[in-house]
Amino acid sequence: MALLFLVKPEPGCNIPAGIWLSIQFLFLVVEGIIIEVRERLRSSIYWSERSAQRKKLEIAIVAPKETIEMMWTLFGFFLFLSHDSIGCGD
């Protein structure tokens, strides 16, 4: 359903819902990459000897992504609740 929304814009919908969904999907892709990087860091001999530095690196990678994703989700809620989104559900 979401793919149809990205391909064919909804007439009367005055919010950039397709762009919002595309970037939200991009967050899922980045999440998968981060999970893979964290697993590789944990299984690495180099980083297992430097666990304090590994944790700092993981926080430096995960915290900005989570913060930006939270702000993007709040932006989506404001888009959905705005007066411009009245024609989007028809």
HUVENGI-V141333 format. One record per helix or strand. SS is the DSSP state (~ for helix, > for strand). FROM is the first residue (numbers start at 1). TO is the last residue. If there is no record, write none. Layout:
SS,FROM,TO
SS,FROM,TO
//
This chain:
~,2,7
~,17,43
~,45,48
~,51,81
~,83,89
//
